[in-house]
Structure formats: structure tokens, C-alpha cells
């Protein structure tokens, strides 16, 4: 009888420990929530914005810009057979970082068709928070040196 009581006690303690660990923010999902408002050092956005932006990017942008923003064609400056420019890389290897945050937002809102591209407008498809988040994610793809140059060009964005 004593051994059975000990076994029950051990099982109870082990179960309690597992439940306690799982409910105090130790899961990867909860860790993301805990750090969602933590501003990334030297950047204008938070880790949470970047994480949410990654999801928005995967659902709306990756099909044309590539899963990692690397682009899908060798020469994004060359029009296709229809005379349209392909989606450029957004990972810091093309021209995206040359533009202000306001211009990037305008491009997300209005698309790139008027500029000779094929990007549709997302003005009515994404919320303002989703647009901010996707820009945060795109900028998170930029190497530190590219981001610093962009930041010098856009000192109001802190």
C-alpha cells in the first residue's frame, strides 16, 4: 500500500510540474506574445510586428516576392514578354530600401501596376496594422548595414 501511495504522489507531482510549466508562458507561442511589444534594437518596429508581418507576407506577398523576399527571377529590372516588370526582391538586394516608409506604404496601398509592374493594390485587402507589420517583416530581412543606410536616408523613422 505504501508503494502505491508513493507512486500516486510522484505521478501527481510530475503532472503538476508539467501543467505549471505549460501555463506560465514557456511555450513558443506564449514567448512570442511576451516579446511582441519589445522594440528591436536600432529598428522602428517590434518583434511582434515583424512576426505578424511574416504571416501577412507569407499569405499575400511570398507568391511573387519569394518566401524570404529573395525575388523569383534572375533580373527583376527586365520586363517580361508582356512588358511588365517582375516583383523585385525585398530582402535588401534590390531597390526597396531606397524608399521611405511612406512611399513603401503607398506602394502596398496602390500596388505597382501604374509603375509598369503587376503588384495589385492592397489598400482594401489589409488593415493598417497588417501593412505596418508587413513592412516591419520586410525590413527585418534587410542586413544591418542596409537598414542603417536606409535609416540615415529616413531619420524621422525611429
Backbone as ProteinMPNN parsed JSONL, in Angstrom:
{"seq_chain_A": "XXXXXXXXXXXXXXXXXXXXXXXXXXXXXXXXXXXXXXXXXXXXXXXXXXXXXXXXXXXXXXXXXXXXXXXXXXXXXXXXXXXXXXXXXXXXXXXXXXXXXXXXXXXXXXXXXXXXXXXXXXXXXXXXXXXXXXXXXXXXXXXXXXXXXXXXXXXXXX", "coords_chain_A": {"N_chain_A": [[0.824, -1.198, 0.0], [1.967, 1.249, 0.757], [3.85, 1.679, -1.299], [2.157, 2.102, -3.471], [0.931, 4.5, -2.757], [3.136, 6.187, -2.814], [3.762, 6.1, -5.55], [1.464, 7.271, -6.631], [1.724, 9.832, -5.526], [4.143, 10.676, -6.743], [3.355, 10.655, -9.452], [1.34, 12.592, -9.322], [2.835, 14.893, -8.575], [4.578, 15.077, -10.786], [2.75, 15.517, -12.873], [1.631, 17.933, -12.013], [3.864, 19.599, -12.191], [4.355, 19.578, -14.964], [1.979, 20.771, -15.921], [2.149, 23.274, -14.665], [4.489, 24.353, -15.822], [3.7, 24.51, -18.488], [1.739, 26.451, -18.41], [2.748, 28.913, -17.741], [3.804, 30.651, -19.648], [5.835, 29.392, -21.071], [5.71, 28.126, -23.505], [6.451, 28.189, -27.034], [4.643, 29.715, -28.459], [3.512, 31.382, -26.478], [5.819, 32.709, -25.679], [6.271, 34.297, -27.888], [4.163, 36.084, -27.656], [4.828, 37.335, -25.27], [7.097, 38.807, -26.018], [6.132, 40.486, -27.915], [5.795, 43.261, -27.838], [8.29, 44.216, -27.614], [10.682, 46.362, -28.65], [12.799, 46.096, -31.43], [16.195, 46.412, -31.208], [17.627, 49.342, -32.457], [15.903, 49.481, -34.566], [12.697, 50.515, -36.0], [10.479, 49.025, -35.397], [8.632, 46.455, -33.575], [9.33, 43.16, -32.257], [7.047, 41.645, -32.297], [5.469, 42.916, -34.27], [7.021, 42.314, -36.507], [6.851, 39.502, -36.504], [4.07, 39.131, -36.88], [3.905, 40.383, -39.33], [5.364, 38.663, -40.929], [3.629, 36.525, -41.243], [1.516, 37.779, -42.646], [2.942, 38.507, -44.917], [3.657, 35.953, -45.932], [1.127, 35.042, -46.644], [0.259, 36.878, -48.557], [2.294, 38.047, -50.136], [4.563, 36.483, -50.673], [4.198, 34.709, -52.799], [4.853, 36.104, -55.095], [7.159, 37.602, -54.446], [8.851, 35.787, -53.299], [9.552, 33.388, -50.722], [11.389, 34.23, -48.806], [11.666, 36.833, -49.45], [13.391, 37.053, -51.556], [12.933, 37.37, -54.233], [11.882, 36.107, -57.479], [12.966, 35.898, -59.964], [15.884, 36.087, -62.082], [16.667, 38.58, -63.098], [15.213, 41.245, -62.083], [14.893, 43.742, -63.129], [14.331, 43.6, -65.751], [11.778, 43.662, -68.123], [9.033, 41.361, -68.577], [7.694, 39.13, -71.147], [5.267, 40.326, -71.661], [5.823, 42.921, -71.194], [5.813, 43.777, -68.602], [7.22, 44.489, -65.412], [8.846, 42.17, -63.264], [8.185, 41.096, -59.861], [10.281, 42.641, -57.528], [13.16, 41.626, -55.519], [12.818, 41.812, -51.964], [14.524, 41.733, -49.919], [16.66, 43.387, -49.385], [18.454, 43.31, -51.431], [17.64, 44.553, -53.694], [15.926, 47.474, -54.802], [14.165, 48.332, -52.791], [14.912, 49.286, -50.245], [15.73, 51.814, -50.845], [13.648, 53.508, -50.627], [11.369, 55.599, -48.776], [9.527, 54.906, -45.768], [6.919, 55.85, -45.966], [6.56, 55.948, -48.765], [6.835, 53.244, -49.347], [4.592, 52.245, -48.01], [2.625, 53.5, -49.528], [3.035, 52.179, -51.946], [2.29, 49.58, -51.204], [-0.402, 50.08, -50.682], [-1.368, 51.134, -53.195], [-0.323, 49.466, -55.119], [1.684, 48.203, -57.888], [1.08, 48.461, -60.537], [0.644, 50.854, -61.976], [3.243, 51.647, -62.226], [4.358, 50.003, -64.03], [4.566, 47.424, -63.204], [3.229, 44.383, -61.766], [2.035, 44.193, -59.343], [-0.769, 44.021, -57.286], [-3.091, 46.4, -55.8], [-3.263, 46.736, -52.241], [-4.797, 48.186, -50.594], [-7.489, 47.91, -49.733], [-7.449, 45.338, -48.871], [-5.819, 44.73, -46.723], [-5.415, 45.545, -43.271], [-4.465, 48.631, -41.626], [-2.692, 47.998, -39.569], [-1.771, 45.502, -40.409], [-0.405, 46.239, -42.713], [1.634, 47.854, -41.658], [2.905, 45.873, -40.197], [3.748, 44.081, -42.206], [5.606, 45.667, -43.506], [7.429, 45.914, -41.437], [8.286, 43.247, -41.284], [9.459, 42.924, -43.838], [11.558, 44.77, -43.666], [12.95, 43.549, -41.672], [14.241, 41.607, -43.021], [16.342, 42.812, -44.199], [19.863, 43.221, -44.288], [21.929, 44.395, -41.579], [23.679, 46.556, -42.288], [22.454, 47.593, -44.599], [19.97, 48.375, -43.557], [20.841, 50.412, -41.827], [21.807, 52.337, -43.627], [19.408, 52.92, -44.924], [18.053, 53.995, -42.744], [19.563, 56.306, -42.237], [18.883, 57.753, -44.481], [16.278, 58.203, -43.913], [15.675, 59.702, -41.42], [13.548, 60.444, -39.755], [12.154, 58.191, -39.186], [12.122, 56.322, -36.571]], "CA_chain_A": [[0.0, 0.0, 0.0], [2.863, 2.395, 0.832], [4.433, 1.883, -2.619], [1.116, 2.644, -4.331], [0.772, 5.897, -2.36], [4.311, 6.894, -3.325], [3.601, 6.185, -6.992], [0.424, 8.278, -6.879], [2.319, 11.117, -5.192], [5.112, 11.003, -7.798], [2.581, 10.988, -10.649], [0.675, 13.864, -9.06], [3.844, 15.953, -8.644], [5.051, 15.189, -12.165], [1.669, 16.14, -13.641], [1.555, 19.331, -11.565], [5.018, 20.299, -12.747], [4.129, 19.755, -16.405], [0.91, 21.744, -16.099], [2.663, 24.577, -14.248], [5.428, 24.84, -16.842], [2.981, 24.805, -19.72], [0.805, 27.559, -18.277], [3.428, 30.125, -17.3], [4.475, 31.374, -20.718], [7.031, 28.71, -21.527], [5.577, 27.608, -24.866], [6.967, 29.092, -28.07], [3.577, 30.647, -28.8], [3.427, 32.374, -25.419], [7.022, 33.532, -25.704], [6.058, 35.295, -28.932], [3.265, 37.092, -27.111], [5.557, 38.087, -24.254], [8.07, 39.707, -26.625], [5.509, 41.16, -29.046], [5.928, 44.702, -27.762], [9.694, 44.545, -27.409], [11.244, 47.004, -29.837], [14.066, 45.533, -31.874], [17.226, 47.427, -31.024], [18.076, 50.029, -33.653], [14.857, 49.431, -35.601], [11.488, 51.24, -35.615], [9.379, 48.092, -35.165], [8.777, 45.482, -32.501], [9.433, 41.764, -32.7], [5.678, 41.195, -32.563], [5.083, 43.41, -35.596], [7.759, 41.534, -37.5], [6.283, 38.148, -36.536], [2.76, 39.218, -37.536], [4.17, 40.734, -40.72], [5.819, 37.464, -41.643], [2.419, 35.774, -41.599], [0.849, 38.55, -43.704], [3.808, 38.373, -46.089], [3.508, 34.593, -46.455], [-0.216, 34.893, -47.202], [-0.072, 37.842, -49.603], [3.417, 38.593, -50.903], [5.604, 35.491, -50.974], [3.96, 34.064, -54.087], [5.539, 36.896, -56.13], [8.455, 38.103, -53.979], [9.642, 34.696, -52.733], [9.293, 33.118, -49.302], [12.325, 35.012, -47.988], [11.814, 38.138, -50.072], [14.554, 36.981, -52.434], [12.524, 37.517, -55.625], [11.729, 34.829, -58.162], [13.621, 35.931, -61.273], [17.291, 36.482, -62.015], [16.807, 40.011, -63.386], [13.943, 41.907, -61.804], [14.857, 45.014, -63.856], [13.999, 43.305, -67.142], [10.354, 43.347, -68.298], [8.719, 40.048, -69.138], [7.206, 39.161, -72.528], [4.122, 41.239, -71.718], [6.304, 44.269, -70.918], [5.646, 44.076, -67.177], [8.371, 44.172, -64.572], [8.546, 41.184, -62.221], [8.318, 41.55, -58.474], [11.69, 42.69, -57.126], [13.472, 41.112, -54.181], [12.554, 42.763, -50.881], [15.442, 41.357, -48.84], [17.8, 44.302, -49.304], [19.32, 43.161, -52.604], [17.093, 45.358, -54.79], [15.777, 48.909, -54.527], [13.159, 48.642, -51.773], [15.498, 50.067, -49.157], [15.966, 53.191, -51.315], [12.412, 54.262, -50.475], [10.889, 55.912, -47.43], [8.437, 54.067, -45.261], [5.674, 56.37, -46.537], [6.46, 55.503, -50.157], [6.591, 51.8, -49.318], [3.179, 52.086, -47.646], [1.835, 53.888, -50.698], [3.153, 51.083, -52.913], [1.434, 48.497, -50.715], [-1.787, 50.511, -50.875], [-1.741, 51.375, -54.59], [0.211, 48.445, -56.0], [2.739, 48.623, -58.806], [0.613, 48.416, -61.927], [0.884, 52.169, -62.593], [4.684, 51.803, -62.427], [4.807, 49.011, -65.005], [4.662, 46.108, -62.578], [1.986, 43.603, -61.701], [1.558, 44.121, -57.957], [-2.1, 44.592, -57.077], [-3.21, 47.241, -54.601], [-3.72, 46.05, -51.025], [-5.449, 49.2, -49.766], [-8.721, 47.398, -49.138], [-7.277, 43.93, -48.503], [-5.068, 44.624, -45.469], [-5.633, 46.626, -42.311], [-3.277, 49.474, -41.428], [-1.772, 47.249, -38.719], [-1.153, 44.466, -41.239], [0.539, 46.917, -43.612], [2.804, 48.198, -40.822], [3.568, 44.616, -39.834], [4.439, 43.517, -43.364], [6.807, 46.49, -43.705], [8.374, 45.503, -40.392], [8.883, 41.976, -41.687], [10.342, 43.157, -44.994], [12.773, 45.432, -43.189], [13.705, 42.587, -40.865], [15.017, 40.796, -43.966], [17.491, 43.593, -44.643], [21.07, 43.149, -43.45], [22.1, 45.56, -40.701], [24.29, 47.687, -42.996], [21.43, 48.161, -45.491], [18.997, 49.074, -42.716], [21.454, 51.647, -41.328], [21.806, 53.308, -44.73], [18.008, 53.329, -45.064], [17.721, 54.833, -41.59], [20.186, 57.617, -42.459], [18.092, 58.428, -45.505], [14.943, 58.416, -43.349], [15.923, 59.906, -39.98], [12.311, 60.615, -38.987], [11.645, 56.856, -38.852], [12.892, 55.769, -35.453]], "C_chain_A": [[0.861, 1.252, 0.0], [3.454, 2.723, -0.531], [3.42, 2.505, -3.568], [0.901, 4.124, -4.027], [1.925, 6.746, -2.896], [4.202, 7.118, -4.831], [2.58, 7.251, -7.356], [0.977, 9.669, -6.606], [3.296, 11.574, -6.279], [4.381, 11.404, -9.072], [1.889, 12.335, -10.497], [1.661, 15.022, -9.193], [4.349, 16.17, -10.065], [4.009, 15.881, -13.035], [1.553, 17.618, -13.289], [2.68, 20.162, -12.163], [4.824, 20.572, -14.238], [3.063, 20.801, -16.673], [1.41, 23.142, -15.752], [3.606, 25.16, -15.292], [4.71, 25.249, -18.098], [2.093, 26.018, -19.611], [1.468, 28.872, -17.888], [4.232, 30.798, -18.399], [5.707, 30.683, -21.256], [6.919, 28.172, -22.952], [6.096, 28.637, -25.852], [5.914, 30.128, -28.425], [3.475, 31.754, -27.764], [4.659, 33.262, -25.387], [6.889, 34.618, -26.757], [5.173, 36.423, -28.443], [4.015, 37.958, -26.104], [6.499, 39.113, -24.879], [7.452, 40.565, -27.719], [5.665, 42.676, -29.002], [7.37, 45.151, -27.547], [10.272, 45.105, -28.706], [12.592, 46.373, -30.166], [15.098, 46.653, -31.865], [17.679, 48.011, -32.37], [17.063, 50.056, -34.783], [13.607, 50.15, -35.101], [10.371, 50.311, -35.16], [9.692, 47.134, -34.023], [8.905, 44.075, -33.082], [8.044, 41.209, -33.03], [5.181, 41.655, -33.92], [5.754, 42.574, -36.684], [7.191, 40.121, -37.627], [4.916, 38.143, -37.219], [2.929, 39.525, -39.017], [4.633, 39.556, -41.545], [4.617, 36.647, -42.107], [1.679, 36.47, -42.742], [1.626, 38.416, -45.01], [3.624, 37.001, -46.734], [2.173, 34.415, -47.164], [-0.471, 35.772, -48.423], [1.062, 38.207, -50.559], [4.396, 37.548, -51.418], [5.426, 34.841, -52.341], [4.677, 34.808, -55.221], [6.954, 37.304, -55.732], [9.367, 37.015, -53.414], [9.438, 34.588, -51.235], [10.182, 33.927, -48.367], [12.581, 36.381, -48.589], [12.944, 38.201, -51.077], [14.212, 37.239, -53.901], [12.506, 36.151, -56.308], [12.384, 34.782, -59.54], [15.054, 36.422, -61.11], [17.456, 37.992, -62.208], [15.455, 40.7, -63.248], [13.809, 43.25, -62.524], [14.437, 44.839, -65.31], [12.513, 42.941, -67.263], [10.163, 41.947, -68.904], [8.177, 40.208, -70.565], [6.026, 40.118, -72.707], [4.528, 42.686, -71.436], [6.158, 44.701, -69.47], [6.895, 43.681, -66.406], [7.981, 43.147, -63.508], [8.722, 41.794, -60.831], [9.793, 41.534, -58.075], [11.916, 41.97, -55.795], [13.205, 42.21, -53.149], [13.534, 42.585, -49.726], [16.676, 42.25, -48.72], [18.732, 44.207, -50.496], [18.815, 43.943, -53.808], [16.918, 46.798, -54.307], [14.826, 49.271, -53.4], [13.709, 49.547, -50.685], [15.836, 51.498, -49.571], [14.777, 54.1, -51.004], [12.036, 54.48, -49.016], [9.776, 54.954, -47.035], [7.102, 54.525, -45.843], [5.488, 55.922, -47.984], [6.21, 53.994, -50.232], [5.133, 51.498, -48.957], [2.282, 52.417, -48.829], [1.873, 52.784, -51.762], [2.3, 49.898, -52.488], [-0.028, 48.848, -50.973], [-2.206, 50.54, -52.341], [-1.266, 50.292, -55.553], [1.256, 49.021, -56.946], [2.336, 48.65, -60.266], [0.901, 49.728, -62.643], [2.363, 52.402, -62.887], [5.248, 50.773, -63.413], [4.977, 47.619, -64.439], [3.324, 45.391, -62.577], [1.404, 43.537, -60.291], [0.19, 44.77, -57.827], [-2.105, 45.518, -55.861], [-3.746, 46.433, -53.424], [-4.45, 47.004, -50.081], [-6.671, 48.657, -49.03], [-8.604, 45.955, -48.656], [-6.584, 43.741, -47.165], [-5.425, 45.797, -44.563], [-4.361, 47.464, -42.217], [-2.24, 48.748, -40.572], [-1.06, 46.152, -39.509], [-0.118, 45.065, -42.187], [1.809, 47.307, -42.857], [3.609, 46.941, -40.519], [4.326, 44.031, -41.017], [5.678, 44.35, -43.694], [7.864, 46.15, -42.657], [9.058, 44.199, -40.782], [9.862, 42.165, -42.843], [11.65, 43.777, -44.521], [13.606, 44.515, -42.297], [14.558, 41.671, -41.744], [16.29, 41.514, -44.419], [18.686, 43.368, -43.718], [21.234, 44.46, -42.677], [22.68, 46.77, -41.442], [23.299, 48.362, -43.948], [20.417, 48.948, -44.671], [19.57, 50.396, -42.21], [21.51, 52.727, -42.404], [20.389, 53.832, -44.938], [17.623, 54.299, -43.951], [18.344, 56.228, -41.719], [19.414, 58.429, -43.473], [16.728, 58.851, -44.962], [15.038, 58.639, -41.839], [14.655, 60.069, -39.142], [11.731, 59.283, -38.557], [12.53, 56.242, -37.788], [12.067, 54.797, -34.674]], "O_chain_A": [[0.532, 2.223, -0.681], [3.559, 3.894, -0.896], [3.782, 3.349, -4.387], [0.708, 4.919, -4.947], [1.725, 7.866, -3.368], [4.515, 8.2, -5.326], [2.797, 8.041, -8.275], [0.723, 10.594, -7.378], [3.272, 12.736, -6.686], [4.749, 12.391, -9.709], [1.854, 13.129, -11.438], [1.361, 16.021, -9.847], [4.526, 17.308, -10.499], [4.352, 16.74, -13.848], [1.395, 18.458, -14.175], [2.466, 21.297, -12.59], [5.1, 21.674, -14.712], [3.227, 21.634, -17.564], [1.122, 24.096, -16.474], [3.521, 26.347, -15.607], [5.076, 26.246, -18.719], [1.715, 26.581, -20.638], [0.767, 29.87, -17.721], [5.238, 31.45, -18.117], [6.559, 31.342, -21.852], [7.93, 27.8, -23.549], [6.172, 29.825, -25.537], [6.242, 31.29, -28.666], [3.365, 32.928, -28.116], [4.552, 34.453, -25.095], [7.343, 35.743, -26.546], [5.401, 37.587, -28.774], [3.852, 39.178, -26.089], [6.681, 40.193, -24.316], [8.17, 41.305, -28.391], [5.667, 43.315, -30.055], [7.632, 46.333, -27.324], [10.341, 44.414, -29.722], [13.418, 46.147, -29.282], [14.883, 47.714, -32.451], [18.058, 47.284, -33.288], [17.342, 50.601, -35.851], [13.468, 50.372, -33.898], [9.392, 50.784, -34.582], [10.83, 47.013, -33.57], [8.619, 43.846, -34.257], [7.897, 40.395, -33.942], [4.547, 40.889, -34.646], [5.116, 42.18, -37.661], [7.065, 39.601, -38.736], [4.629, 37.268, -38.035], [2.198, 39.001, -39.858], [4.324, 39.464, -42.733], [4.595, 36.141, -43.229], [1.263, 35.818, -43.7], [1.038, 38.233, -46.075], [3.456, 36.904, -47.95], [2.095, 33.715, -48.174], [-1.33, 35.448, -49.243], [0.803, 38.635, -51.683], [4.989, 37.717, -52.483], [6.411, 34.46, -52.975], [5.065, 34.186, -56.21], [7.849, 37.349, -56.577], [10.523, 37.283, -53.087], [9.18, 35.585, -50.562], [9.77, 34.271, -47.259], [13.587, 37.022, -48.284], [13.411, 39.288, -51.417], [15.115, 37.318, -54.733], [13.041, 35.172, -55.788], [12.361, 33.748, -60.207], [15.391, 37.086, -60.13], [18.294, 38.613, -61.553], [14.658, 40.728, -64.186], [12.727, 43.838, -62.531], [14.213, 45.821, -66.018], [12.041, 42.024, -66.591], [11.014, 41.437, -69.634], [8.203, 41.307, -71.12], [5.82, 40.655, -73.796], [3.681, 43.58, -71.439], [6.361, 45.871, -69.147], [7.54, 42.676, -66.706], [6.906, 43.246, -62.917], [9.322, 42.855, -60.663], [10.477, 40.528, -58.263], [10.972, 41.734, -55.04], [13.355, 43.396, -53.443], [13.388, 43.215, -48.678], [17.631, 41.9, -48.027], [19.71, 44.952, -50.57], [19.488, 43.993, -54.838], [17.699, 47.273, -53.483], [14.699, 50.454, -53.084], [13.032, 50.48, -50.253], [16.193, 52.313, -48.72], [14.885, 55.322, -51.106], [12.34, 53.665, -48.145], [9.174, 54.287, -47.876], [6.251, 53.7, -46.177], [4.382, 55.558, -48.385], [5.456, 53.529, -51.087], [4.518, 50.602, -49.534], [1.308, 51.715, -49.103], [0.86, 52.493, -52.399], [1.651, 49.274, -53.328], [-0.8, 48.006, -51.43], [-3.271, 50.034, -52.694], [-1.752, 50.209, -56.681], [1.658, 50.178, -56.82], [3.182, 48.843, -61.139], [1.353, 49.723, -63.788], [2.705, 53.256, -63.704], [6.461, 50.684, -63.604], [5.479, 46.727, -65.122], [2.405, 45.761, -63.307], [0.381, 42.886, -60.076], [0.004, 45.925, -58.209], [-1.229, 45.43, -54.999], [-4.586, 45.55, -53.6], [-4.693, 46.678, -48.92], [-6.856, 48.918, -47.841], [-9.554, 45.409, -48.094], [-6.743, 42.698, -46.532], [-5.701, 46.9, -45.035], [-3.301, 47.043, -42.681], [-1.04, 48.869, -40.82], [0.127, 45.905, -39.296], [0.927, 44.463, -42.432], [2.92, 47.117, -43.352], [4.839, 46.947, -40.577], [5.44, 43.534, -40.848], [6.695, 43.8, -44.116], [9.055, 46.104, -42.962], [10.272, 44.062, -40.629], [10.967, 41.623, -42.82], [12.728, 43.351, -44.934], [14.819, 44.685, -42.181], [15.492, 41.034, -41.257], [17.203, 40.89, -44.959], [18.528, 43.33, -42.498], [20.727, 45.503, -43.091], [22.217, 47.893, -41.24], [23.312, 49.586, -44.083], [20.045, 50.061, -45.043], [18.858, 51.399, -42.167], [21.283, 53.903, -42.118], [20.183, 55.034, -45.107], [16.949, 55.3, -44.192], [17.718, 57.221, -41.348], [19.3, 59.648, -43.348], [16.098, 59.76, -45.503], [14.524, 57.831, -41.065], [14.691, 59.85, -37.931], [10.896, 59.24, -37.653], [13.588, 55.695, -38.099], [12.547, 54.227, -33.694]]}, "name": "protein", "num_of_chains": 1, "seq": "XXXXXXXXXXXXXXXXXXXXXXXXXXXXXXXXXXXXXXXXXXXXXXXXXXXXXXXXXXXXXXXXXXXXXXXXXXXXXXXXXXXXXXXXXXXXXXXXXXXXXXXXXXXXXXXXXXXXXXXXXXXXXXXXXXXXXXXXXXXXXXXXXXXXXXXXXXXXXX"}
